[in-house]
Amino acid sequence: MIEVLSAVSEAYPLIKTGGLADVGGALPAAVAQYGIAMRTLVPGYPAVLGKLHEAKVVAELPDLFGGKGQVLAGRGGGLDLLVVDAPHLFDRPGNPYVGPDGQDWPDNWRRFAAFSWVAAQIGHGLVENYRPQVLHAHDWQAGLVPAYAKFGPSSSLKTVFTVHNLAFQGSFGSEIFSQLRLPPEAFTMHGVEYHGAVGFLKAGLECAHYVTTVSPSYAAEIRTSAFGMGLDGLLNNRAGTVFGILNGIDMEAWDPSGDPALPKTYTAATINNRRINKTALAKRFGLENAEGPLFSVVSRLTWQKGMDLLVDTVDELVALGGKLVVLGSGEQGIENGLRSAAHRHPGRVGFITGYDENLSHLVQGGADVMLVPSRFEPCGLTQLYALRYGCMPVVSRVGGLADTIIDANEAALQAGVATGLQFGADDAHALVDAYRRTITLYRDDKTWKKMQRRGMKSDVSWGNSAARYAHLYASLTGQITDDNARD
Ligand code: ADP
């Protein structure tokens, strides 16, 4: 049994702002079957403490970066949890990173440095009778974990750092360095220093024994200047220890045959039941009826996700005979653009802003098409849910989207392997062309249904990927010597 502590700033169903939470929540069960005992360390936001039960104090932290804290052990959301309970840092409701003014909390560096510091202390024995062999840290919020481990007391502690999105780097002015509890030698290119500042993500990428990201294509892309966001040099230097491991999905939470959020559940054999969900979905979004190809989006409304391209091409989609529902929130300009599109095309375009987990299930279970036009996409989960729900994924050809969807080109259709459509990223013409191809295919009911059923049967579980994580942990802890976990 290998003991792994996963340090993650959000985990479904405790707290979620995006795909990171889905992975944080699903990974422990996924790796358990490969002999990995994973506990999850999360910050003690009110939403987390509210769901924590059987809680016990397992460590006192009299001076946790400006206030008192403690580590609680307990269960919540089906997870075996350790929680950093520190009111001065985490007793803030709502979004974990952003205050009521819509801006990042100004002390985010302190909050997540403290969180990362606690993870490393646990690795060094803070909690009695618990000594993880591997710390698995996720994204910039836990980026300092490998740095605290590297510059901490020498030990056999190993670290894995997973980058779920290279765009969020957690960079802060060098003046914070003296408060990080790191030795002076950590402020170099081999530690946390990044262009004269402190880079949390950079620190994780630099200091971890292994770096992983969430798809093989993204692992390759981030080593190029086009996608590397300034970190491609570093990633190239450590190419032999960077792995791309696809995310899987929680097959229980996302199961159309028993999903309580759907008016009508279904399987591949009863796919015609989706019709009832489509009608409910159309009604919910104020569409005139449920006729014709219904496109959908469930997403953060940002440039990364290509949502400006969607705004620019809605009129063409409607002109081609498509309808559209969008669930999401994000950049003001994009929200305004979608609101105005819904105004221009009443009954054909519906927009609901905000975050609604149940509604996201209804969209997957009722819409014909899930559109994901990202400019870059480390893995992407919405297209995986779409496969499982028989909602045709129409995706740009980048990152995890390219790795998980097989485009319905002539060869793939002939071979009977197509599961969706792909188009060139960052290109409005390619997007409109994809609308056209999708609608043509939709009208070929036999081929469309075959593709839906094939998608529903494709393997989007954690199986393979969990085995690869388990292999990485085992090779780090010396339990296996060969390393076929790499790409
Ligand atoms: P990212 O993590 O970059 O936002 P992913 O595709 O990896 O993108 O994961 C997004 C997750 O967030 C999915 O579970 C998706 O269903 C969910 N999601 C995004 N926006 C909303 C929303 N407005 N309401 C409900 N769920 C949403």
Residues whose N, C-alpha, C, O or C-beta is under 5 A from the ligand:
A	BS01	ADP	T17 G18 G19 L20 V298 S299 R300 L327 G328 S329 G354 Y355 D356 E357 S360 G380 L381 T382
